[in-house]
Amino acid sequence: MIYGTGIDIVRTARIREAAERWGSKFLERVFTRNEIGYAYTKKDPFLSLSVRFAAKEAFIKALSHDRHIPLIDIEVRNQNNGRPMLELHGRTKEFLKQKEIISIHLSLSHEKDYSVACVVIEGVR
């Protein structure tokens, strides 16, 4: 059963500007070390970071709950075949267990100026 859906779009320049203004303080508050490391292997790390930011926001929208969810608890990883997935940490991971979430589907896309992410969450009931 579908628990929730969410979609988000982010201007790449928004993430670039935040990183330039706040530096590692911003990056480490929003992204995991794995996400930052992966992004900085790319020609333009801000495309990778902006699509991950969009994924985090889309997940929060799909969850549609009024509790605070730290962005750092939501990590975008790649499966062995390259397909993106969400890995959850901390209280967010525990919260999803309580809600009986069984699957999270993630689709990402980006181009020069924009990144977009779509999340579908499946639950038991």
C-alpha distance (Angstrom), angle and dihedral (degrees) to the residues before:
residue distance angle dihedral
M1 . . .
I2 3.79 . .
Y3 3.79 110.6 .
G4 3.81 95.9 -177.2
T5 3.79 148.2 -32.0
G6 3.77 131.1 -141.6
I7 3.79 138.5 179.1
D8 3.79 131.5 -173.4
I9 3.79 137.6 179.4
V10 3.81 124.6 -158.8
R11 3.79 132.4 -170.6
T12 3.79 108.0 -125.8
A13 3.82 89.9 -140.3
R14 3.82 90.0 60.3
I15 3.80 91.9 62.2
R16 3.82 92.6 40.8
E17 3.83 90.8 52.3
A18 3.81 92.9 47.9
A19 3.81 91.3 49.6
E20 3.80 91.6 48.0
R21 3.79 92.2 48.2
W22 3.81 100.4 41.5
G23 3.82 102.1 21.1
S24 3.78 120.2 -168.4
K25 3.82 91.3 -8.8
F26 3.82 88.9 68.2
L27 3.80 95.7 39.3
E28 3.80 95.1 49.8
R29 3.79 93.0 46.8
V30 3.80 93.6 53.0
F31 3.82 106.6 27.6
T32 3.80 135.0 45.2
R33 3.79 120.9 -121.1
N34 3.80 88.8 -106.5
E35 3.80 91.6 54.5
I36 3.80 93.4 47.4
G37 3.80 92.2 46.2
Y38 3.80 92.3 48.9
A39 3.81 93.1 47.4
Y40 3.78 93.4 51.5
T41 3.82 91.4 56.5
K42 3.81 87.2 66.2
K43 3.80 128.1 86.0
D44 3.82 89.8 -118.2
P45 3.80 108.9 25.1
F46 3.80 91.9 -173.0
L47 3.81 92.8 68.2
S48 3.79 88.3 57.7
L49 3.79 93.5 43.2
S50 3.80 94.3 46.7
V51 3.81 93.3 51.2
R52 3.80 89.3 49.5
F53 3.79 90.5 50.1
A54 3.82 89.0 51.2
A55 3.82 89.7 50.7
K56 3.80 91.8 52.7
E57 3.81 91.7 49.7
A58 3.82 92.1 45.7
F59 3.81 89.8 51.5
I60 3.81 91.8 51.6
K61 3.82 89.8 50.1
A62 3.81 91.4 48.7
L63 3.79 90.9 50.6
S64 3.83 88.4 53.0
H65 3.76 94.0 -168.2
D66 3.77 128.3 137.6
R67 3.80 96.3 -130.7
H68 3.81 121.3 107.4
I69 3.79 111.9 -104.1
P70 3.80 116.4 -165.3
L71 3.80 110.1 -132.7
I72 3.80 88.9 -137.6
D73 3.84 88.4 64.6
I74 3.82 89.1 64.2
E75 3.80 114.9 71.2
V76 3.79 127.9 -177.4
R77 3.80 111.4 -145.6
N78 3.77 133.9 170.0
Q79 3.78 122.7 -120.5
N80 3.82 118.0 -134.2
N81 3.81 89.5 -91.4
G82 3.83 90.8 53.4
R83 3.80 95.1 -106.3
P84 3.82 112.0 140.8
M85 3.78 121.5 -117.7
L86 3.78 138.1 173.3
E87 3.77 121.2 -115.4
L88 3.78 114.8 -168.1
H89 3.78 128.1 -151.1
G90 3.79 140.5 -172.0
R91 3.78 122.3 -0.9
T92 3.80 91.5 -11.8
K93 3.81 90.8 62.4
E94 3.81 90.6 49.5
F95 3.81 92.1 46.3
L96 3.81 91.0 55.2
K97 3.80 91.0 51.1
Q98 3.80 88.7 54.7
K99 3.82 90.8 49.5
E100 3.83 90.1 50.3
I101 3.79 94.5 -123.2
I102 3.80 108.4 177.3
S103 3.80 103.6 179.8
I104 3.79 142.4 12.1
H105 3.80 119.5 -159.3
L106 3.80 119.3 -159.5
S107 3.78 132.1 -170.9
L108 3.82 122.3 -177.3
S109 3.78 134.4 -172.5
H110 3.78 134.3 169.3
E111 3.75 141.9 171.9
K112 3.79 132.9 177.5
D113 3.81 99.3 -63.2
Y114 3.81 106.8 18.3
S115 3.78 142.4 40.6
V116 3.77 125.8 -163.0
A117 3.80 133.2 -170.0
C118 3.78 133.8 -173.9
V119 3.81 124.5 -163.0
V120 3.80 129.5 -169.8
I121 3.79 117.9 -172.2
E122 3.81 121.4 -159.3
G123 3.77 123.5 -158.0
V124 3.78 137.0 -177.5
R125 3.78 94.3 -108.7
